[in-house]
Amino acid sequence: MKYSALGRTGIEVSKLCFGTLTMGPFQRDLSVKDGAALFERAFSHGVNFLDTAEIYETYPHVREALRIKPDAVVCTKSYSYDTKTAEASFRKAVEGIGRDYIDVFLLHEQESGLTIKGHWEAIEYFLRKKEEGRIGAIGLSTHYVACMNAAIRVNELDVLFPLINKKGVGIADGTAEDMLDAIRRAREAGKGIIAMKPLGGGHLISEREEALRFILGVPDVDTIAIGMQSIDEVDYDCAVFSGEEPDPELAERLGRVRRRMLIQDWCQGCGTCVGACRNHAIGMEDGIARIDYSKCATCGYCARVCPNFNIKVI
């Protein structure tokens, strides 16, 4: 496994970051025990970096991972916007993972410079925790090129977590080329860069090797977060990220996997999911929710807010 410094933070991370969204209730809903088996396999390949978020509901899984590897680097995210919500999110994170500090704490899914400004009180809280030694680095995650461009100018933000893949699937306001340019300039500004959704939320699984080779070829990215749901996925991704040739049978099995969002026929048409989708991939048609799969990032956030449990990732 290859490692690199996360920008100027002094934190060393594996090139492959284990994203935990896919093992949580939005998607595979793995038990803590089954999740631990995947972490243990990834650690055996040299992975040392885990990504989670308050919304993922995977803190119990990460807590178990830290029992296996206490020195693993942990990144989490929350939608905090003021001191009160930031304090609650920080407390929930440290209590959830069973450790009194967080390596990287990010504001989740920011959209623009106005969003950053509106959440500045939360940033100030996390900066105080950083000064206390309770947080190693702070920053934000985003699907927006505009937000990346704004964040580059904010010296207080150490780490940026943009969405990028070879086809630009899930980028809310531009192309892959636009995001790559923003990433390059962020890197020049000294920001640590964690890339998300290199497989386009599952859309590029049939092109897995090509998609991973693309993101590994981006020189300005420090580490790449990928959700892994099986031992096969862990073994394959770790082989590619270690510069090895993955087993052809393994590659063939994974090439048959498809993921997509499903809205059940009994959708009540309340529209709650429409507002929850940051990629504007859901709309109402004939009284029920419909998904534009060309925009869908298969994150499952819409499933979380559906009051009738009509949406799931399959």
N, C-alpha and C positions, 0 to 999 in steps of 0.2 A: 504494500500500500504506500502511496505517495503522500507527503505531508507538506503543508506550507503555513506561513504566518498569515493570520487573518488581518490583512491591512497593517496598521501600525499599533494594533492592540497588544501585541506581545503574546497572543494566544496562538498556539500551534494546533492545527486541525488536520484531520485526514481529508484527502481530496474527495472522498465519498462521505457525505453526511447522511445518516439514517433518519429519514423523515417518518414521523410516527402517525401522521394523519390517517394513513390507509389502514392501520391496525385498530383504530378507534371506532366508536359507534356509528360514525357517518358512513363507514365503508365496511371493512371486513369484520369488525367487532370481535377481535381476538381476545381471549382471556389473558390475564396477566401472565399466567404460566406459558401459554403458547407464544405470547409476545417475547417473553424472556428467552425462549429457545432461539428465536430469530436474532435477538441482540447478541446472545452468546456466540452464535455462528459468525455474525458480523465482526465481533471483537476478535475472534480467532483469526480473521483475515486482516486485522490491523485497523479497523474502523475505530475512531475514538471520539466521534462527534455525533450528537443526537439533536434533532430538532423537534420541538413540541410547541404547543400553544394552549392557552387557557381554554379556548373553544374546542380543542380536539378531544378533551376529556381523557388524555392518556398519561396524566401525571402518575397514576399507580403503576403503569408499565415502565415509565422512566425510573421510578423509585426502585423497582425490581432490577432494572438494568444497572443502577448504581451499586446495588449489592454485589453484582457480578464484577463490575469495573468501577470502583469508587472514584477514580480520577478521570472518568469520561467528561468531555466538554459538553455542556448543555446550553442550548439556545431555546428561549421561550418567547412568546408574544402575547400581547393583550390589546384590547380596544380601549385602554385607559385614556381619559381625556382631562382629568383634573387630579388634585392631590388625593382626594378620597378614593377615587377608583384605582389610581395607581398604587396606593398603599394596600388596598384590598387585593389587587392582582399580585403584588409582590408577596404578600403573606400567603396567599393561596398557592403560589408557585413553590416557595421554599418549604412550606408544610407538606405540599403534595409530593415533592420529589424526595423529601427527607434530608435536605442539605441546607445549610444556612446561607448559601450564596448562589447566585446565578451567573454563569459565565457571560452570557449574552442575553440582554433583555431588549426586545423590540416592540415598537408600536405596530400593531397588526393592520395590514391592508390600508395603508395611507393612500390618498388620491391626488394630492396637490400641495402646493406651498400653503394654501389657505388651511388645509387640513392640519399640516404641521403647526402652523400658527395657532389654530384653535385648540390644539392638544398640548400647547407649550407647558402648561402647569404640570402635566404628567411627566414631560421630559425633565423638568426641573426636579421633580421628586426622584426620578431615576438617577439623575446626576448626583444628587445628595447621597443616594445609596452607593453609587460608584465611589464617591469620596470616602465613604465609610468602609470600603472594601467588601461590600455585600454584592456588588455587581461589577463584572469585569469590563464590559463594554455595552454601549447602548446604540440604538439605531431604529430602523423601520423596515417593514416589508411592503412591497407594492406591486401592482400589476400595471402601473401607469408610467409611461415615459416622462410625462410632465412632473410627476412626483420625484422621480430620479433626478431630473434636472434641477428641481428646487432643493432637494436634499444635499446635492453636491456643495451648495453654498452655505450649508449649516455646519459650522465647525464642531458643534457639540455632538454630532452624530458620527459614531465610529464605524458602524457596519450598516450596509444596505443589502437588502435581500430581494432582488428583482426577479420577475418572471421572464425567462428567456428559453427559447428552443428554436430549432432550425426553421420552423415554419411560422413562428410568432403566434402559435395557438394560445389564446387566453390574454394576450396583451390588449389592454382596453382602449388604447388611444394611439396606436402607431404600429409600425412594422418591426420585425426582428432586427433589421438594420438600424432603425431608430434607437431601439433599446441597447444594441451593441455599442453604438456611439456614446450613449449616456453612461454605460458601464465603463467604457474606456476612460471617459473624463472623470468619473468618480474614482477610478483607480489612480489616476494621475493626481487627484486631490488627496490621496492617502486613505481612502475608505476601504475597509474590508468588504469583499464581495462574496455573498452566498447566492448561488443561482438556484432558482426553483423551477419545477415543472419542465425539466429537459425532455420529458416524454409527452408533454402537452396534456397532462392529466389523463393519460391512457390512450389518447388519440394516435400517438406515434409508436405504440407498442409493436406493431407489425414491422416497424422500421427501427427497432430498438438499437441495434448496433450502430447504424448510421447516425441516429439521433445522439447517442452517447459520444460517438467519435466527434461529432460537431461540437458539443459543449466542452468536451475535453480539449478541443483545439482553440478555445477562446482564452487567450493568454492573460486576460485581466480578471478572471474568475479564480478565487482562492479555493472554494469548495462548492460542491454541488449536492443539493438535498434531493433524495429520491425516496419515495415511499416503497417499502418492500413488504410483501404479504406472505412470502413463502421462502423456504430454504433454497428452492431453485432460483428465485429472484436474487437472494443474497449472494449465492455462489456466482451467478452470472455477472452481476454488477461489480462485485469485488474483483473478479478476474479481469474485466475490462479496465477498471480503474487502477489495477496493478500492472497494466501493460501486457497482460497475458491473453492468449487466445481462448475464448470460452469453449466449452465442450459443445460440439455441433448438435448433439441430441438435445442438450439442455436448451440451446438457442432455438431449436425447432419447436420444442414444447412451449416455450414462452411466446414464440411468434403466433401461436394459436389463441393466445389470451386476448380478450377484448373487454373493455370496461365502458360502461355508459350509464347515464342517469335514466331512471325509469319513473314515470309518473303513472300511477295506477289509474285504471278506468273510473274508479269511484272518487276521483278528485272532486272536492266540493266547490272549487272555484273561488276560494276566499282571497287569493292573490297575495297572501303573506310571503310566499316564496319569491315573488317578483322583486320585492324590495330587498330581499336578502342576497340576491345575486349581484355581485360586484362587476360581473362581466356583461350584464344586460342580456343574458342568454335566455331568459324566461319571459314570456308574454302571455296574455290571456286571449284565447280564441274560442268562440262558441261557448263561453262560460267556464272553460277549464284551462288549466295551465299547459303551455306548450314550450318545448325546449328547442332553441336554435343550436344544433350540435356544432355548427361552425364556430360558435363563440364559447360554448361550454368548456370549462376547464376540469370538469368532473371532480370538483372539490368536495361536494356533498353538503355545503353549507345550507343549501335550500332545504335539504332533508331535515336538518336540525330544527328548523322553525316551523315545519308543516304541522299544524295542530292535529291532523288526522293520520299522520304517519303514512302518507300516500307516496312519498318520494324515497327512492333508495338508489345506491350505486350497485350495479350488477356486473 
